[in-house]
Amino acid sequence: MSVGIRAALSVLAVGFTGYLAVGALLWTTPPANPMVQLVAVACYLVTTWLCIFWKAQRTARADPITGELGRGALLPAWAAVLALAAAVLVPNASWVAAGPEARSLDFATWSLGAIGALMAIVMVRGRPWVAWTGVVILAVEATAWIGPAAALALGVVGAVLWVAIAQLLTWLVDRAASDTAALTELQRAASEWLATQEGTRRERRTQVQRALALAGPVLTRTIEQQGRLDAADKQRARIAEEALRDELRGAALLDDAVRHALGAARDRGAVVSVLDEGGLEGLSIEERARIRAELARVLTGAISERLYVRASRHDEIAVTVVGRSASDDGDDRVDLWHEIARQA
């Protein structure tokens, strides 16, 4: 509900309660105690307008998803108590002011509709128990002063209906707000899923294009030669196959500089294995760029016969590069060990 609609409803409520109050001041025969009647009307108007306007705009409970659709600000406890006090004092004061002979006249029974309207406002402001308590108090007072039949005929039924309708409308608005929030959340989830799928499709297209760029020439050469490849062609096929494996097992570690360094290492005959187990997860774009740049430098300067690049979920180390080469006695030795920290 927009602020403009709420303001219009507030003005409507003020006009309606003012109209009810005017009914208490229109009499052909003056009441027995006119000053008591005037005080009762003033007390009613002050209480009602406080319940309408007190912090209703400034503390409205705007839902982050549905905006202003939900119910307005909760009526403060002291204002709810004041409304109950008005439900007790205003009708009694009106009947006292009217005198024994005029208790069934309009200016004496105006409080039945007036307190019903006040309790409807209290209901809308989120105090249902207070509203129904006020209606019960009103019905008991009217029965005591003018009898049950006259009480039902002159306004108690209307007061009950107003409060019941206010509760129903409030429940419907809250339900609409809840349903709107649920639908909005579903739409958001659907949009996120579609965005994820689009990103996955885009990444898949990129991988396919890169695979074609890597393997396309080799496959074309293989078809042309009918599978009879010389040593150089076999070397190119091996390098292409390893490059494709890098894209599948360690895509997060790769950029143009790293790919170039891996290709250069393989061109000189090194066997390179790249495996990503989530070492770059949770890092910023800047940190990932720093790690890839350092990895490219390490690979460019490596002279090992076999290189192993592994990115693990270690708390401190993001990437480990290990190089092994054959020693003079025929055993493998580690000639490169480099660790790249997760944080600079």
Beta strands, then each sheet from edge to edge (+ up, - down):
strand 1: 271-276
strand 2: 306-311
strand 3: 317-326
strand 4: 332-341
sheet 1: 1+ 2+ 3- 4+
end
